[in-house]
Amino acid sequence: RMRLIALLLVALLPHAAAFMAPMSANPCPTLSRSATAAMMADVTVKFPGGKSATVPDGSPLSLAAYQAGVQVTYQCKAGTCASCEVKMGMQAVRVCQTKVKKPMFGGSVTVSSKPGSATRL
C-alpha cells in the first residue's frame, strides 16, 4: 500500500508543481502579453471640434467629456431626464450613465450632438 502511494506521488508530483506555481503577471497565459495588454487598452473618445480624451476601457463617458474639456448639460445625473443625451457612434446614449467600451475594430469612438438634446457639443 505504501509503495502504491509512493508511485502515485512520484507520478503526480510534476503536475502538482504546475498547479502550485505562482500565477504569472500575464492573467491569461494562453495569450501573449501584447494581446492581453491590447484587450485592456485605453479607448480614445473623439468629440466635435477636434477635442478628444483617452480613458481606460469601462470608464464613464462623463470622465472622457471632462478630460476633453467638453461641456455637457446635466440636470438629473440619473439618466431619466435625457438632457445629456448624445450620439456615440450610431447609438443615442446618456453621458451620465454610459461607460466607454473599446470597439471591436480600432481604438476610438466618436461622440456627436444628438438633435433635440440639450447638450450641444
N, CA, C and O atoms as CSV, one atom per row, in Angstrom:
chain,resi,resn,atom,element,x,y,z
A,1,ARG,N,N,0.810,-1.187,0.000
A,1,ARG,CA,C,0.000,0.000,0.000
A,1,ARG,C,C,0.867,1.270,0.000
A,1,ARG,O,O,0.585,2.215,-0.737
A,2,MET,N,N,1.884,1.286,0.801
A,2,MET,CA,C,2.795,2.434,0.860
A,2,MET,C,C,3.520,2.606,-0.468
A,2,MET,O,O,3.778,3.726,-0.909
A,3,ARG,N,N,3.841,1.488,-1.094
A,3,ARG,CA,C,4.540,1.544,-2.365
A,3,ARG,C,C,3.635,2.188,-3.426
A,3,ARG,O,O,4.113,2.964,-4.254
A,4,LEU,N,N,2.349,1.876,-3.408
A,4,LEU,CA,C,1.395,2.441,-4.345
A,4,LEU,C,C,1.270,3.949,-4.148
A,4,LEU,O,O,1.213,4.700,-5.122
A,5,ILE,N,N,1.228,4.386,-2.916
A,5,ILE,CA,C,1.148,5.814,-2.614
A,5,ILE,C,C,2.410,6.518,-3.090
A,5,ILE,O,O,2.336,7.611,-3.651
A,6,ALA,N,N,3.564,5.903,-2.870
A,6,ALA,CA,C,4.828,6.487,-3.314
A,6,ALA,C,C,4.864,6.611,-4.835
A,6,ALA,O,O,5.326,7.625,-5.358
A,7,LEU,N,N,4.387,5.600,-5.548
A,7,LEU,CA,C,4.353,5.642,-7.005
A,7,LEU,C,C,3.418,6.748,-7.503
A,7,LEU,O,O,3.739,7.455,-8.458
A,8,LEU,N,N,2.278,6.888,-6.861
A,8,LEU,CA,C,1.341,7.943,-7.250
A,8,LEU,C,C,1.935,9.329,-7.016
A,8,LEU,O,O,1.773,10.229,-7.840
A,9,LEU,N,N,2.618,9.493,-5.895
A,9,LEU,CA,C,3.247,10.780,-5.602
A,9,LEU,C,C,4.316,11.116,-6.628
A,9,LEU,O,O,4.405,12.254,-7.088
A,10,VAL,N,N,5.111,10.146,-6.982
A,10,VAL,CA,C,6.180,10.366,-7.968
A,10,VAL,C,C,5.562,10.705,-9.327
A,10,VAL,O,O,6.082,11.563,-10.040
A,11,ALA,N,N,4.476,10.052,-9.687
A,11,ALA,CA,C,3.845,10.284,-10.980
A,11,ALA,C,C,3.123,11.639,-11.029
A,11,ALA,O,O,3.091,12.289,-12.074
A,12,LEU,N,N,2.558,12.051,-9.924
A,12,LEU,CA,C,1.766,13.283,-9.915
A,12,LEU,C,C,2.544,14.514,-9.487
A,12,LEU,O,O,2.055,15.628,-9.671
A,13,LEU,N,N,3.714,14.361,-8.935
A,13,LEU,CA,C,4.485,15.493,-8.411
A,13,LEU,C,C,4.765,16.566,-9.467
A,13,LEU,O,O,4.579,17.745,-9.169
A,14,PRO,N,N,5.201,16.224,-10.686
A,14,PRO,CA,C,5.435,17.291,-11.672
A,14,PRO,C,C,4.165,18.067,-12.018
A,14,PRO,O,O,4.220,19.272,-12.262
A,15,HIS,N,N,3.034,17.386,-12.039
A,15,HIS,CA,C,1.776,18.055,-12.347
A,15,HIS,C,C,1.322,18.939,-11.186
A,15,HIS,O,O,0.751,20.007,-11.410
A,16,ALA,N,N,1.563,18.515,-9.978
A,16,ALA,CA,C,1.178,19.308,-8.808
A,16,ALA,C,C,1.976,20.596,-8.751
A,16,ALA,O,O,1.458,21.623,-8.314
A,17,ALA,N,N,3.229,20.560,-9.185
A,17,ALA,CA,C,4.060,21.765,-9.164
A,17,ALA,C,C,3.479,22.835,-10.083
A,17,ALA,O,O,3.561,24.026,-9.781
A,18,ALA,N,N,2.900,22.420,-11.190
A,18,ALA,CA,C,2.300,23.388,-12.112
A,18,ALA,C,C,1.103,24.089,-11.474
A,18,ALA,O,O,0.874,25.273,-11.719
A,19,PHE,N,N,0.344,23.365,-10.662
A,19,PHE,CA,C,-0.812,23.974,-10.008
A,19,PHE,C,C,-0.406,24.852,-8.835
A,19,PHE,O,O,-1.109,25.807,-8.505
A,20,MET,N,N,0.709,24.543,-8.207
A,20,MET,CA,C,1.130,25.294,-7.036
A,20,MET,C,C,2.026,26.474,-7.395
A,20,MET,O,O,2.318,27.302,-6.532
A,21,ALA,N,N,2.465,26.572,-8.636
A,21,ALA,CA,C,3.332,27.674,-9.048
A,21,ALA,C,C,2.549,28.983,-8.953
A,21,ALA,O,O,1.346,29.005,-9.212
A,22,PRO,N,N,3.220,30.070,-8.584
A,22,PRO,CA,C,2.516,31.349,-8.508
A,22,PRO,C,C,2.059,31.781,-9.906
A,22,PRO,O,O,2.712,31.489,-10.907
A,23,MET,N,N,0.931,32.478,-9.949
A,23,MET,CA,C,0.395,32.917,-11.229
A,23,MET,C,C,1.332,33.950,-11.831
A,23,MET,O,O,1.835,34.825,-11.126
A,24,SER,N,N,1.564,33.851,-13.112
A,24,SER,CA,C,2.441,34.799,-13.789
A,24,SER,C,C,1.766,36.157,-13.857
A,24,SER,O,O,0.584,36.292,-13.538
A,25,ALA,N,N,2.526,37.164,-14.275
A,25,ALA,CA,C,1.974,38.506,-14.405
A,25,ALA,C,C,0.938,38.569,-15.516
A,25,ALA,O,O,0.087,39.458,-15.526
A,26,ASN,N,N,1.007,37.633,-16.446
A,26,ASN,CA,C,0.037,37.589,-17.533
A,26,ASN,C,C,-1.192,36.825,-17.043
A,26,ASN,O,O,-1.081,35.631,-16.764
A,27,PRO,N,N,-2.374,37.470,-16.925
A,27,PRO,CA,C,-3.544,36.795,-16.382
A,27,PRO,C,C,-4.082,35.691,-17.290
A,27,PRO,O,O,-4.837,34.836,-16.827
A,28,CYS,N,N,-3.719,35.691,-18.547
A,28,CYS,CA,C,-4.186,34.671,-19.475
A,28,CYS,C,C,-2.974,34.097,-20.200
A,28,CYS,O,O,-2.591,34.609,-21.252
A,29,PRO,N,N,-2.358,33.037,-19.654
A,29,PRO,CA,C,-1.106,32.551,-20.217
A,29,PRO,C,C,-1.224,32.019,-21.635
A,29,PRO,O,O,-0.206,31.855,-22.308
A,30,THR,N,N,-2.431,31.744,-22.110
A,30,THR,CA,C,-2.560,31.259,-23.485
A,30,THR,C,C,-2.423,32.394,-24.491
A,30,THR,O,O,-2.182,32.138,-25.671
A,31,LEU,N,N,-2.572,33.649,-24.051
A,31,LEU,CA,C,-2.400,34.803,-24.920
A,31,LEU,C,C,-1.048,35.447,-24.660
A,31,LEU,O,O,-0.508,35.353,-23.558
A,32,SER,N,N,-0.519,36.086,-25.652
A,32,SER,CA,C,0.743,36.791,-25.457
A,32,SER,C,C,0.498,38.008,-24.577
A,32,SER,O,O,-0.642,38.437,-24.402
A,33,ARG,N,N,1.555,38.551,-24.033
A,33,ARG,CA,C,1.412,39.744,-23.184
A,33,ARG,C,C,0.862,40.918,-23.987
A,33,ARG,O,O,0.059,41.696,-23.471
A,34,SER,N,N,1.281,41.055,-25.236
A,34,SER,CA,C,0.786,42.177,-26.038
A,34,SER,C,C,-0.700,42.019,-26.345
A,34,SER,O,O,-1.431,43.009,-26.373
A,35,ALA,N,N,-1.154,40.798,-26.574
A,35,ALA,CA,C,-2.579,40.580,-26.828
A,35,ALA,C,C,-3.393,40.872,-25.579
A,35,ALA,O,O,-4.475,41.453,-25.664
A,36,THR,N,N,-2.880,40.473,-24.418
A,36,THR,CA,C,-3.577,40.762,-23.163
A,36,THR,C,C,-3.620,42.259,-22.917
A,36,THR,O,O,-4.648,42.784,-22.488
A,37,ALA,N,N,-2.520,42.956,-23.183
A,37,ALA,CA,C,-2.486,44.405,-22.994
A,37,ALA,C,C,-3.446,45.093,-23.948
A,37,ALA,O,O,-4.079,46.083,-23.580
A,38,ALA,N,N,-3.564,44.590,-25.156
A,38,ALA,CA,C,-4.477,45.191,-26.129
A,38,ALA,C,C,-5.925,45.036,-25.676
A,38,ALA,O,O,-6.751,45.913,-25.930
A,39,MET,N,N,-6.242,43.919,-25.002
A,39,MET,CA,C,-7.606,43.716,-24.523
A,39,MET,C,C,-7.950,44.702,-23.419
A,39,MET,O,O,-9.117,45.060,-23.254
A,40,MET,N,N,-6.957,45.146,-22.660
A,40,MET,CA,C,-7.202,46.062,-21.558
A,40,MET,C,C,-6.756,47.480,-21.913
A,40,MET,O,O,-6.522,48.297,-21.022
A,41,ALA,N,N,-6.639,47.775,-23.203
A,41,ALA,CA,C,-6.100,49.048,-23.648
A,41,ALA,C,C,-7.070,50.191,-23.411
A,41,ALA,O,O,-8.252,49.996,-23.129
A,42,ASP,N,N,-6.524,51.387,-23.537
A,42,ASP,CA,C,-7.320,52.589,-23.393
A,42,ASP,C,C,-8.140,52.830,-24.657
A,42,ASP,O,O,-7.844,52.294,-25.725
A,43,VAL,N,N,-9.167,53.643,-24.510
A,43,VAL,CA,C,-10.048,53.993,-25.618
A,43,VAL,C,C,-9.966,55.504,-25.818
A,43,VAL,O,O,-10.049,56.266,-24.854
A,44,THR,N,N,-9.805,55.929,-27.050
A,44,THR,CA,C,-9.811,57.355,-27.367
A,44,THR,C,C,-11.231,57.747,-27.750
A,44,THR,O,O,-11.835,57.150,-28.641
A,45,VAL,N,N,-11.750,58.753,-27.070
A,45,VAL,CA,C,-13.094,59.255,-27.339
A,45,VAL,C,C,-12.937,60.591,-28.062
A,45,VAL,O,O,-12.348,61.532,-27.530
A,46,LYS,N,N,-13.473,60.660,-29.284
A,46,LYS,CA,C,-13.345,61.860,-30.113
A,46,LYS,C,C,-14.639,62.654,-30.069
A,46,LYS,O,O,-15.725,62.124,-30.303
A,47,PHE,N,N,-14.496,63.950,-29.760
A,47,PHE,CA,C,-15.627,64.867,-29.701
A,47,PHE,C,C,-15.520,65.867,-30.848
A,47,PHE,O,O,-14.444,66.005,-31.430
A,48,PRO,N,N,-16.596,66.565,-31.192
A,48,PRO,CA,C,-16.521,67.593,-32.237
A,48,PRO,C,C,-15.523,68.689,-31.866
A,48,PRO,O,O,-15.210,68.893,-30.693
A,49,GLY,N,N,-15.037,69.381,-32.879
A,49,GLY,CA,C,-14.101,70.479,-32.639
A,49,GLY,C,C,-12.682,70.006,-32.416
A,49,GLY,O,O,-11.848,70.772,-31.934
A,50,GLY,N,N,-12.389,68.768,-32.751
A,50,GLY,CA,C,-11.033,68.256,-32.598
A,50,GLY,C,C,-10.660,67.896,-31.171
A,50,GLY,O,O,-9.494,67.607,-30.900
A,51,LYS,N,N,-11.601,67.906,-30.265
A,51,LYS,CA,C,-11.319,67.559,-28.872
A,51,LYS,C,C,-11.379,66.049,-28.706
A,51,LYS,O,O,-12.206,65.379,-29.323
A,52,SER,N,N,-10.497,65.521,-27.870
A,52,SER,CA,C,-10.509,64.079,-27.601
A,52,SER,C,C,-9.909,63.811,-26.229
A,52,SER,O,O,-9.222,64.655,-25.653
A,53,ALA,N,N,-10.182,62.637,-25.733
A,53,ALA,CA,C,-9.632,62.193,-24.453
A,53,ALA,C,C,-9.411,60.696,-24.528
A,53,ALA,O,O,-10.174,59.979,-25.175
A,54,THR,N,N,-8.376,60.234,-23.872
A,54,THR,CA,C,-8.087,58.808,-23.811
A,54,THR,C,C,-8.336,58.341,-22.388
A,54,THR,O,O,-7.731,58.843,-21.441
A,55,VAL,N,N,-9.230,57.379,-22.248
A,55,VAL,CA,C,-9.620,56.861,-20.937
A,55,VAL,C,C,-9.524,55.343,-20.941
A,55,VAL,O,O,-9.562,54.728,-22.007
A,56,PRO,N,N,-9.401,54.727,-19.766
A,56,PRO,CA,C,-9.390,53.259,-19.709
A,56,PRO,C,C,-10.729,52.677,-20.146
A,56,PRO,O,O,-11.779,53.284,-19.930
A,57,ASP,N,N,-10.686,51.520,-20.750
A,57,ASP,CA,C,-11.890,50.807,-21.168
A,57,ASP,C,C,-12.801,50.620,-19.949
A,57,ASP,O,O,-12.345,50.163,-18.901
A,58,GLY,N,N,-14.064,50.966,-20.079
A,58,GLY,CA,C,-15.016,50.832,-18.973
A,58,GLY,C,C,-15.201,52.093,-18.159
A,58,GLY,O,O,-15.991,52.103,-17.215
A,59,SER,N,N,-14.488,53.167,-18.503
A,59,SER,CA,C,-14.634,54.440,-17.783
A,59,SER,C,C,-15.935,55.128,-18.161
A,59,SER,O,O,-16.473,54.880,-19.240
A,60,PRO,N,N,-16.452,55.991,-17.286
A,60,PRO,CA,C,-17.666,56.729,-17.627
A,60,PRO,C,C,-17.419,57.696,-18.795
A,60,PRO,O,O,-16.353,58.305,-18.885
A,61,LEU,N,N,-18.389,57.828,-19.668
A,61,LEU,CA,C,-18.290,58.774,-20.773
A,61,LEU,C,C,-18.169,60.197,-20.234
A,61,LEU,O,O,-17.536,61.045,-20.864
A,62,SER,N,N,-18.763,60.461,-19.087
A,62,SER,CA,C,-18.665,61.788,-18.482
A,62,SER,C,C,-17.218,62.131,-18.132
A,62,SER,O,O,-16.835,63.299,-18.202
A,63,LEU,N,N,-16.410,61.144,-17.758
A,63,LEU,CA,C,-14.995,61.378,-17.470
A,63,LEU,C,C,-14.257,61.778,-18.745
A,63,LEU,O,O,-13.436,62.695,-18.730
A,64,ALA,N,N,-14.548,61.094,-19.837
A,64,ALA,CA,C,-13.917,61.424,-21.113
A,64,ALA,C,C,-14.290,62.843,-21.540
A,64,ALA,O,O,-13.436,63.592,-22.013
A,65,ALA,N,N,-15.556,63.214,-21.374
A,65,ALA,CA,C,-16.002,64.563,-21.734
A,65,ALA,C,C,-15.287,65.602,-20.876
A,65,ALA,O,O,-14.854,66.635,-21.385
A,66,TYR,N,N,-15.163,65.338,-19.597
A,66,TYR,CA,C,-14.481,66.260,-18.686
A,66,TYR,C,C,-13.017,66.430,-19.080
A,66,TYR,O,O,-12.509,67.550,-19.137
A,67,GLN,N,N,-12.335,65.304,-19.353
A,67,GLN,CA,C,-10.915,65.366,-19.713
A,67,GLN,C,C,-10.699,66.070,-21.049
A,67,GLN,O,O,-9.654,66.687,-21.259
A,68,ALA,N,N,-11.670,65.986,-21.950
A,68,ALA,CA,C,-11.545,66.639,-23.248
A,68,ALA,C,C,-11.946,68.113,-23.186
A,68,ALA,O,O,-11.757,68.849,-24.155
A,69,GLY,N,N,-12.491,68.540,-22.066
A,69,GLY,CA,C,-12.926,69.929,-21.929
A,69,GLY,C,C,-14.252,70.209,-22.606
A,69,GLY,O,O,-14.526,71.341,-23.005
A,70,VAL,N,N,-15.074,69.181,-22.736
A,70,VAL,CA,C,-16.381,69.313,-23.369
A,70,VAL,C,C,-17.426,69.549,-22.283
A,70,VAL,O,O,-17.479,68.822,-21.292
A,71,GLN,N,N,-18.257,70.575,-22.480
A,71,GLN,CA,C,-19.309,70.861,-21.508
A,71,GLN,C,C,-20.561,70.073,-21.864
A,71,GLN,O,O,-21.069,70.151,-22.982
A,72,VAL,N,N,-21.035,69.329,-20.910
A,72,VAL,CA,C,-22.242,68.525,-21.088
A,72,VAL,C,C,-23.325,69.096,-20.181
A,72,VAL,O,O,-23.059,69.416,-19.022
A,73,THR,N,N,-24.540,69.224,-20.699
A,73,THR,CA,C,-25.670,69.712,-19.919
A,73,THR,C,C,-26.230,68.563,-19.092
A,73,THR,O,O,-26.689,67.558,-19.633
A,74,TYR,N,N,-26.186,68.727,-17.773
A,74,TYR,CA,C,-26.740,67.725,-16.863
A,74,TYR,C,C,-27.885,68.354,-16.083
A,74,TYR,O,O,-27.830,69.536,-15.742
A,75,GLN,N,N,-28.920,67.572,-15.798
A,75,GLN,CA,C,-29.967,68.031,-14.900
A,75,GLN,C,C,-30.133,67.035,-13.759
A,75,GLN,O,O,-30.027,67.406,-12.590
A,76,CYS,N,N,-30.392,65.784,-14.089
A,76,CYS,CA,C,-30.679,64.814,-13.024
A,76,CYS,C,C,-29.471,63.955,-12.647
A,76,CYS,O,O,-29.380,63.503,-11.506
A,77,LYS,N,N,-28.546,63.721,-13.574
A,77,LYS,CA,C,-27.386,62.835,-13.399
A,77,LYS,C,C,-27.791,61.412,-13.018
A,77,LYS,O,O,-26.996,60.665,-12.448
A,78,ALA,N,N,-29.027,61.045,-13.337
A,78,ALA,CA,C,-29.520,59.698,-13.059
A,78,ALA,C,C,-29.988,58.989,-14.321
A,78,ALA,O,O,-30.390,57.826,-14.270
A,79,GLY,N,N,-29.938,59.686,-15.458
A,79,GLY,CA,C,-30.335,59.068,-16.714
A,79,GLY,C,C,-31.807,59.155,-17.037
A,79,GLY,O,O,-32.261,58.532,-17.997
A,80,THR,N,N,-32.571,59.915,-16.260
A,80,THR,CA,C,-34.015,59.969,-16.503
A,80,THR,C,C,-34.447,61.159,-17.351
A,80,THR,O,O,-35.447,61.060,-18.062
A,81,CYS,N,N,-33.737,62.271,-17.304
A,81,CYS,CA,C,-34.199,63.477,-17.999
A,81,CYS,C,C,-33.719,63.563,-19.445
A,81,CYS,O,O,-34.325,64.276,-20.244
A,82,ALA,N,N,-32.661,62.864,-19.798
A,82,ALA,CA,C,-32.102,62.825,-21.159
A,82,ALA,C,C,-31.495,64.143,-21.608
A,82,ALA,O,O,-31.278,64.337,-22.805
A,83,SER,N,N,-31.215,65.050,-20.689
A,83,SER,CA,C,-30.610,66.328,-21.090
A,83,SER,C,C,-29.165,66.144,-21.571
A,83,SER,O,O,-28.647,66.988,-22.302
A,84,CYS,N,N,-28.522,65.061,-21.171
A,84,CYS,CA,C,-27.127,64.820,-21.547
A,84,CYS,C,C,-26.998,63.839,-22.709
A,84,CYS,O,O,-25.903,63.342,-22.975
A,85,GLU,N,N,-28.088,63.555,-23.398
A,85,GLU,CA,C,-28.073,62.553,-24.456
A,85,GLU,C,C,-27.255,63.020,-25.665
A,85,GLU,O,O,-27.414,64.145,-26.137
A,86,VAL,N,N,-26.390,62.148,-26.150
A,86,VAL,CA,C,-25.540,62.389,-27.313
A,86,VAL,C,C,-25.544,61.137,-28.177
A,86,VAL,O,O,-26.125,60.117,-27.804
A,87,LYS,N,N,-24.899,61.219,-29.322
A,87,LYS,CA,C,-24.738,60.042,-30.167
A,87,LYS,C,C,-23.308,59.540,-30.016
A,87,LYS,O,O,-22.352,60.293,-30.200
A,88,MET,N,N,-23.174,58.273,-29.683
A,88,MET,CA,C,-21.857,57.644,-29.621
A,88,MET,C,C,-21.867,56.594,-30.725
A,88,MET,O,O,-22.542,55.570,-30.622
A,89,GLY,N,N,-21.111,56.867,-31.776
A,89,GLY,CA,C,-21.221,56.036,-32.963
A,89,GLY,C,C,-22.580,56.300,-33.587
A,89,GLY,O,O,-22.882,57.440,-33.940
A,90,MET,N,N,-23.395,55.285,-33.727
A,90,MET,CA,C,-24.736,55.425,-34.299
A,90,MET,C,C,-25.830,55.311,-33.240
A,90,MET,O,O,-27.017,55.320,-33.568
A,91,GLN,N,N,-25.438,55.206,-31.988
A,91,GLN,CA,C,-26.392,54.939,-30.914
A,91,GLN,C,C,-26.563,56.160,-30.016
A,91,GLN,O,O,-25.585,56.826,-29.678
A,92,ALA,N,N,-27.798,56.454,-29.632
A,92,ALA,CA,C,-28.069,57.524,-28.671
A,92,ALA,C,C,-27.777,56.998,-27.265
A,92,ALA,O,O,-28.283,55.949,-26.865
A,93,VAL,N,N,-26.950,57.745,-26.520
A,93,VAL,CA,C,-26.584,57.344,-25.159
A,93,VAL,C,C,-26.675,58.551,-24.238
A,93,VAL,O,O,-26.676,59.695,-24.691
A,94,ARG,N,N,-26.751,58.284,-22.966
A,94,ARG,CA,C,-26.772,59.351,-21.958
A,94,ARG,C,C,-25.405,59.396,-21.283
A,94,ARG,O,O,-24.934,58.406,-20.723
A,95,VAL,N,N,-24.788,60.560,-21.352
A,95,VAL,CA,C,-23.425,60.729,-20.857
A,95,VAL,C,C,-23.314,60.344,-19.390
A,95,VAL,O,O,-22.308,59.765,-18.979
A,96,CYS,N,N,-24.321,60.655,-18.603
A,96,CYS,CA,C,-24.247,60.416,-17.161
A,96,CYS,C,C,-24.307,58.937,-16.797
A,96,CYS,O,O,-23.969,58.571,-15.671
A,97,GLN,N,N,-24.729,58.084,-17.719
A,97,GLN,CA,C,-24.909,56.667,-17.400
A,97,GLN,C,C,-24.045,55.725,-18.236
A,97,GLN,O,O,-23.963,54.537,-17.922
A,98,THR,N,N,-23.404,56.219,-19.281
A,98,THR,CA,C,-22.725,55.355,-20.246
A,98,THR,C,C,-21.260,55.128,-19.890
A,98,THR,O,O,-20.550,56.051,-19.491
A,99,LYS,N,N,-20.830,53.891,-20.040
A,99,LYS,CA,C,-19.422,53.525,-19.881
A,99,LYS,C,C,-18.822,53.392,-21.280
A,99,LYS,O,O,-19.477,52.902,-22.200
A,100,VAL,N,N,-17.586,53.828,-21.432
A,100,VAL,CA,C,-16.889,53.736,-22.710
A,100,VAL,C,C,-16.384,52.319,-22.890
A,100,VAL,O,O,-15.714,51.772,-22.015
A,101,LYS,N,N,-16.710,51.725,-24.035
A,101,LYS,CA,C,-16.257,50.365,-24.325
A,101,LYS,C,C,-15.381,50.397,-25.555
A,101,LYS,O,O,-15.665,51.105,-26.521
A,102,LYS,N,N,-14.313,49.623,-25.509
A,102,LYS,CA,C,-13.414,49.560,-26.653
A,102,LYS,C,C,-14.140,48.901,-27.816
A,102,LYS,O,O,-14.707,47.820,-27.658
A,103,PRO,N,N,-14.131,49.551,-29.000
A,103,PRO,CA,C,-14.801,48.943,-30.150
A,103,PRO,C,C,-14.042,47.725,-30.663
A,103,PRO,O,O,-12.851,47.566,-30.396
A,104,MET,N,N,-14.741,46.871,-31.399
A,104,MET,CA,C,-14.100,45.673,-31.937
A,104,MET,C,C,-12.945,46.017,-32.866
A,104,MET,O,O,-11.902,45.364,-32.836
A,105,PHE,N,N,-13.130,47.027,-33.679
A,105,PHE,CA,C,-12.110,47.413,-34.643
A,105,PHE,C,C,-11.680,48.836,-34.351
A,105,PHE,O,O,-12.509,49.746,-34.338
A,106,GLY,N,N,-10.418,49.034,-34.122
A,106,GLY,CA,C,-9.907,50.358,-33.810
A,106,GLY,C,C,-9.947,50.621,-32.319
A,106,GLY,O,O,-10.488,49.830,-31.546
A,107,GLY,N,N,-9.373,51.730,-31.931
A,107,GLY,CA,C,-9.304,52.052,-30.515
A,107,GLY,C,C,-10.001,53.337,-30.154
A,107,GLY,O,O,-9.757,53.890,-29.081
A,108,SER,N,N,-10.887,53.840,-31.047
A,108,SER,CA,C,-11.534,55.109,-30.735
A,108,SER,C,C,-13.042,55.041,-31.035
A,108,SER,O,O,-13.503,54.255,-31.863
A,109,VAL,N,N,-13.774,55.891,-30.331
A,109,VAL,CA,C,-15.202,56.060,-30.556
A,109,VAL,C,C,-15.468,57.543,-30.795
A,109,VAL,O,O,-14.769,58.403,-30.260
A,110,THR,N,N,-16.470,57.827,-31.591
A,110,THR,CA,C,-16.811,59.208,-31.917
A,110,THR,C,C,-18.130,59.575,-31.259
A,110,THR,O,O,-19.108,58.831,-31.326
A,111,VAL,N,N,-18.137,60.741,-30.620
A,111,VAL,CA,C,-19.331,61.245,-29.944
A,111,VAL,C,C,-19.756,62.528,-30.648
A,111,VAL,O,O,-18.919,63.378,-30.953
A,112,SER,N,N,-21.053,62.671,-30.908
A,112,SER,CA,C,-21.575,63.880,-31.550
A,112,SER,C,C,-22.883,64.289,-30.886
A,112,SER,O,O,-23.478,63.529,-30.121
A,113,SER,N,N,-23.318,65.510,-31.197
A,113,SER,CA,C,-24.587,66.003,-30.651
A,113,SER,C,C,-25.745,65.223,-31.228
A,113,SER,O,O,-25.709,64.782,-32.376
A,114,LYS,N,N,-26.767,65.061,-30.420
A,114,LYS,CA,C,-27.992,64.393,-30.882
A,114,LYS,C,C,-29.043,65.482,-31.071
A,114,LYS,O,O,-29.281,66.274,-30.160
A,115,PRO,N,N,-29.676,65.531,-32.247
A,115,PRO,CA,C,-30.717,66.534,-32.462
A,115,PRO,C,C,-31.811,66.437,-31.386
A,115,PRO,O,O,-32.279,65.346,-31.058
A,116,GLY,N,N,-32.197,67.562,-30.861
A,116,GLY,CA,C,-33.243,67.606,-29.858
A,116,GLY,C,C,-32.737,67.507,-28.423
A,116,GLY,O,O,-33.512,67.678,-27.482
A,117,SER,N,N,-31.461,67.236,-28.247
A,117,SER,CA,C,-30.899,67.114,-26.900
A,117,SER,C,C,-30.456,68.483,-26.403
A,117,SER,O,O,-30.122,69.356,-27.205
A,118,ALA,N,N,-30.451,68.677,-25.102
A,118,ALA,CA,C,-29.993,69.922,-24.507
A,118,ALA,C,C,-28.475,70.079,-24.615
A,118,ALA,O,O,-27.960,71.193,-24.527
A,119,THR,N,N,-27.763,68.977,-24.804
A,119,THR,CA,C,-26.298,69.024,-24.894
A,119,THR,C,C,-25.885,69.329,-26.315
A,119,THR,O,O,-26.254,68.613,-27.246
A,120,ARG,N,N,-25.123,70.388,-26.481
A,120,ARG,CA,C,-24.547,70.779,-27.779
A,120,ARG,C,C,-23.040,70.675,-27.666
A,120,ARG,O,O,-22.414,71.359,-26.857
A,121,LEU,N,N,-22.476,69.825,-28.472
A,121,LEU,CA,C,-21.027,69.620,-28.404
A,121,LEU,C,C,-20.319,70.463,-29.439
A,121,LEU,O,O,-19.093,70.424,-29.534
